Amino acid sequence: MKYFIIVNPTSGHGLGEKSIPQIESSLRESGLDFTLVRTERMWHAAELAEGAACDGYDVIVCASGDGTVNEVINGIMHAKKAGHNGVAFSVLGIGTGNDFAGGTGIPTNLNDGLKALVANKRKTIDIGIVKGGDYPEGRYFGNGIGVGFDAAVGNEAVKVRWARGLPAYLIGVIKTVFLYYSPAHVEIILDDKETINQVSLMISVMNGRRMGGGFKMTPESKPDDGLFDLCIAETASKGRIMMLIPHFLRGSQATQPEVKMRRAKKVSIKSFDKTFPAHADGEFICLEGKELTLELLPLELEIICD
């Protein structure tokens, strides 16, 4: 088998570049036939992944955080839609959150990820596609979509240069609570069967389980069950938002009156008044969106897992 390794050298505040010697040494010792390439710009990883899939590589591996993982998934899916179906995917976790890996059964640290490549245990997972915002033609995602508060938190978390992972997101939460948030009045339609009409603090549409390196948005979610899991929170006061945070860290937010948990294959979100920010796997799909449509694509991507 031929492996194509895509490394984002800036992931994990430079941990990506520092990890390359270990990655190369481990793969050589395991006797794997591989090519390693560094990303150089935004969306480069998607181009590299699509090209590798079209060139007949058997496995594409992303050594990075969740943003680059999302790009690689998009590259693989674009190649698949063009008829190149034989490639599997895995992640070597060196980013700040590693939420896609954590929600799909891929190891979240580099050493275990390298061992998993050699063990070659596989399963097939669902993939989502979202249309709207800056991507009217659609963008694929593996972990989840965040609309509203958590998207704003992510925007603040990336500005924190001295912390990684969950601590950076917690700082982002505090900044967002006190500097921002004026949520939109939205209509959420689930599978054309249920309509939720409310001022929503946050809407998370998940294929995985967590965001922000540790917030358990949908702890019961399974990435291969043919359904999105949704966590929908009504607006709340600043003090109440801070009281809800521990529940999201524990995954017990379903017990709180502001929170609704749902499952669906198709989701539409439309604002009646204000615009909203939204992200896909931590990558912004809009800062001032008004309408999104999401669809789950069952069993679309084979991954190498733990």
SEGU-847240 format. One record per residue (C-alpha): residue number from 1; chain; z, y, x. Coordinates in steps of 0.1 Angstrom, whole numbers. Layout:
N
NODE  baro  nuro      w      v      u
NODE   NUM     A      Z      Y      X
...
//
This chain:
306
NODE  baro  nuro      w      v      u
NODE     1     A      0      0      0
NODE     2     A     -7     36     10
NODE     3     A     20     62      6
NODE     4     A     13    100      3
NODE     5     A     45    120     11
NODE     6     A     45    156     -1
NODE     7     A     73    177     15
NODE     8     A     83    212      5
NODE     9     A     97    225     38
NODE    10     A    117    253     20
NODE    11     A    135    230     -5
NODE    12     A    172    229     -3
NODE    13     A    173    262     17
NODE    14     A    152    246     45
NODE    15     A    166    211     42
NODE    16     A    130    199     35
NODE    17     A    117    207     69
NODE    18     A    149    194     86
NODE    19     A    145    161     68
NODE    20     A    110    153     80
NODE    21     A    119    135    112
NODE    22     A    143    112     93
NODE    23     A    116    105     66
NODE    24     A     90     97     92
NODE    25     A    113     75    113
NODE    26     A    125     56     83
NODE    27     A     91     49     69
NODE    28     A     77     38    103
NODE    29     A    107     14    108
NODE    30     A    100      0     73
NODE    31     A     64     -6     82
NODE    32     A     50     16     55
NODE    33     A     15     31     58
NODE    34     A     19     68     50
NODE    35     A      5    102     53
NODE    36     A     29    132     52
NODE    37     A     18    167     42
NODE    38     A     38    199     39
NODE    39     A     33    223     10
NODE    40     A     22    258     19
NODE    41     A     22    278    -13
NODE    42     A     29    276    -50
NODE    43     A      9    249    -69
NODE    44     A     -2    234    -35
NODE    45     A     18    203    -43
NODE    46     A     -1    198    -76
NODE    47     A    -34    200    -57
NODE    48     A    -22    176    -30
NODE    49     A    -10    151    -56
NODE    50     A    -42    152    -76
NODE    51     A    -63    148    -45
NODE    52     A    -41    118    -33
NODE    53     A    -44    101    -66
NODE    54     A    -81    105    -67
NODE    55     A    -84     93    -31
NODE    56     A    -68     60    -40
NODE    57     A    -32     63    -26
NODE    58     A     -9     38    -43
NODE    59     A     23     58    -42
NODE    60     A     29     96    -42
NODE    61     A     64    106    -30
NODE    62     A     78    141    -34
NODE    63     A    104    152     -9
NODE    64     A    117    184    -26
NODE    65     A    136    199    -54
NODE    66     A    127    198    -91
NODE    67     A    101    226    -90
NODE    68     A     79    208    -66
NODE    69     A     85    176    -84
NODE    70     A     71    192   -115
NODE    71     A     40    203    -97
NODE    72     A     34    168    -84
NODE    73     A     38    153   -118
NODE    74     A     12    178   -131
NODE    75     A    -12    168   -103
NODE    76     A     -7    131   -110
NODE    77     A    -13    136   -148
NODE    78     A    -44    157   -142
NODE    79     A    -58    129   -120
NODE    80     A    -48    103   -146
NODE    81     A    -66    122   -173
NODE    82     A    -97    120   -151
NODE    83     A    -94     82   -149
NODE    84     A    -73     77   -118
NODE    85     A    -45     56   -132
NODE    86     A    -32     34   -103
NODE    87     A     -7     57    -86
NODE    88     A     31     54    -88
NODE    89     A     56     82    -82
NODE    90     A     90     87    -66
NODE    91     A    112    114    -52
NODE    92     A    133    119    -21
NODE    93     A    161    142    -32
NODE    94     A    165    172     -9
NODE    95     A    165    200    -35
NODE    96     A    193    220    -51
NODE    97     A    194    202    -84
NODE    98     A    176    168    -83
NODE    99     A    178    167   -121
NODE   100     A    146    147   -126
NODE   101     A    157    120   -103
NODE   102     A    192    120   -118
NODE   103     A    179    115   -153
NODE   104     A    153     88   -145
NODE   105     A    172     64   -122
NODE   106     A    157     76    -89
NODE   107     A    183     81    -62
NODE   108     A    194    117    -58
NODE   109     A    200    116    -20
NODE   110     A    176    111      8
NODE   111     A    190     79     24
NODE   112     A    191     60     -9
NODE   113     A    157     73    -19
NODE   114     A    142     59     13
NODE   115     A    158     25      6
NODE   116     A    144     25    -29
NODE   117     A    108     31    -16
NODE   118     A    112     -1      4
NODE   119     A    127    -21    -24
NODE   120     A     99    -10    -47
NODE   121     A    116    -15    -80
NODE   122     A     96      1   -108
NODE   123     A     96     13   -144
NODE   124     A     75     34   -166
NODE   125     A     87     66   -182
NODE   126     A     77     91   -208
NODE   127     A     62    125   -199
NODE   128     A     62    158   -219
NODE   129     A     36    185   -223
NODE   130     A     44    220   -234
NODE   131     A     18    246   -245
NODE   132     A     24    283   -248
NODE   133     A     37    312   -227
NODE   134     A     18    314   -195
NODE   135     A      4    279   -200
NODE   136     A    -16    279   -233
NODE   137     A    -36    250   -220
NODE   138     A     -4    230   -213
NODE   139     A     20    221   -185
NODE   140     A     35    186   -181
NODE   141     A     72    181   -174
NODE   142     A     93    151   -165
NODE   143     A    129    163   -171
NODE   144     A    130    190   -197
NODE   145     A    123    224   -212
NODE   146     A    149    251   -214
NODE   147     A    145    280   -238
NODE   148     A    168    311   -238
NODE   149     A    201    311   -221
NODE   150     A    196    282   -196
NODE   151     A    162    297   -185
NODE   152     A    179    330   -179
NODE   153     A    207    312   -159
NODE   154     A    180    295   -137
NODE   155     A    165    329   -130
NODE   156     A    199    341   -118
NODE   157     A    207    309    -99
NODE   158     A    176    311    -77
NODE   159     A    189    345    -64
NODE   160     A    220    329    -50
NODE   161     A    212    322    -14
NODE   162     A    245    310     -1
NODE   163     A    251    281    -26
NODE   164     A    231    251    -37
NODE   165     A    230    229    -68
NODE   166     A    257    231    -94
NODE   167     A    277    260    -78
NODE   168     A    246    282    -78
NODE   169     A    241    275   -114
NODE   170     A    277    282   -123
NODE   171     A    273    316   -107
NODE   172     A    241    321   -126
NODE   173     A    260    313   -159
NODE   174     A    286    339   -152
NODE   175     A    261    366   -143
NODE   176     A    240    357   -173
NODE   177     A    269    358   -197
NODE   178     A    279    393   -186
NODE   179     A    246    409   -177
NODE   180     A    223    394   -202
NODE   181     A    218    378   -232
NODE   182     A    203    389   -264
NODE   183     A    190    357   -280
NODE   184     A    160    354   -303
NODE   185     A    159    344   -340
NODE   186     A    138    313   -339
NODE   187     A    123    286   -361
NODE   188     A    124    251   -346
NODE   189     A    103    224   -363
NODE   190     A    109    188   -354
NODE   191     A     82    162   -361
NODE   192     A     70    184   -391
NODE   193     A    101    170   -410
NODE   194     A    131    192   -402
NODE   195     A    132    230   -398
NODE   196     A    161    248   -380
NODE   197     A    161    286   -386
NODE   198     A    188    304   -366
NODE   199     A    196    328   -338
NODE   200     A    196    303   -309
NODE   201     A    215    309   -277
NODE   202     A    197    280   -261
NODE   203     A    173    252   -269
NODE   204     A    169    223   -244
NODE   205     A    142    197   -251
NODE   206     A    150    168   -227
NODE   207     A    132    137   -214
NODE   208     A    160    134   -188
NODE   209     A    197    140   -192
NODE   210     A    208    170   -171
NODE   211     A    198    205   -159
NODE   212     A    212    228   -132
NODE   213     A    224    200   -110
NODE   214     A    251    188   -133
NODE   215     A    250    203   -169
NODE   216     A    247    172   -191
NODE   217     A    224    187   -217
NODE   218     A    216    154   -235
NODE   219     A    238    126   -220
NODE   220     A    224     99   -243
NODE   221     A    188    106   -235
NODE   222     A    165     78   -222
NODE   223     A    133     87   -204
NODE   224     A    114     57   -218
NODE   225     A    124     56   -255
NODE   226     A     95     76   -269
NODE   227     A    116    105   -280
NODE   228     A    128    139   -268
NODE   229     A    165    146   -270
NODE   230     A    173    181   -280
NODE   231     A    204    202   -276
NODE   232     A    203    234   -297
NODE   233     A    231    259   -296
NODE   234     A    236    288   -319
NODE   235     A    245    323   -306
NODE   236     A    281    328   -296
NODE   237     A    303    355   -282
NODE   238     A    307    359   -244
NODE   239     A    341    344   -245
NODE   240     A    330    315   -266
NODE   241     A    301    308   -243
NODE   242     A    325    305   -214
NODE   243     A    346    280   -234
NODE   244     A    315    259   -241
NODE   245     A    306    255   -204
NODE   246     A    331    227   -197
NODE   247     A    317    208   -226
NODE   248     A    282    209   -211
NODE   249     A    296    197   -178
NODE   250     A    313    168   -194
NODE   251     A    285    161   -219
NODE   252     A    308    166   -249
NODE   253     A    291    196   -265
NODE   254     A    280    176   -295
NODE   255     A    316    179   -307
NODE   256     A    313    217   -309
NODE   257     A    303    235   -341
NODE   258     A    276    257   -325
NODE   259     A    257    227   -311
NODE   260     A    232    205   -328
NODE   261     A    218    173   -312
NODE   262     A    184    160   -324
NODE   263     A    156    136   -314
NODE   264     A    119    142   -320
NODE   265     A     84    134   -306
NODE   266     A     70    168   -314
NODE   267     A     87    202   -313
NODE   268     A     75    237   -321
NODE   269     A     96    268   -313
NODE   270     A     86    302   -327
NODE   271     A    105    335   -325
NODE   272     A    107    359   -354
NODE   273     A    119    389   -334
NODE   274     A    126    390   -297
NODE   275     A    108    372   -268
NODE   276     A    125    344   -249
NODE   277     A    124    331   -214
NODE   278     A    115    294   -209
NODE   279     A    112    269   -180
NODE   280     A     98    235   -175
NODE   281     A    118    214   -150
NODE   282     A    132    247   -136
NODE   283     A     98    264   -132
NODE   284     A     92    294   -155
NODE   285     A     65    289   -181
NODE   286     A     72    324   -195
NODE   287     A     97    352   -193
NODE   288     A     87    368   -226
NODE   289     A     75    340   -248
NODE   290     A     71    340   -286
NODE   291     A     59    304   -294
NODE   292     A     59    270   -277
NODE   293     A     47    236   -288
NODE   294     A     59    204   -272
NODE   295     A     47    168   -274
NODE   296     A     61    136   -259
NODE   297     A     36    113   -242
NODE   298     A     51     78   -242
NODE   299     A     51     56   -210
NODE   300     A     27     77   -190
NODE   301     A     42     76   -155
NODE   302     A     52     46   -133
NODE   303     A     81     55   -110
NODE   304     A     99     38    -81
NODE   305     A    136     38    -90
NODE   306     A    170     25    -78
//
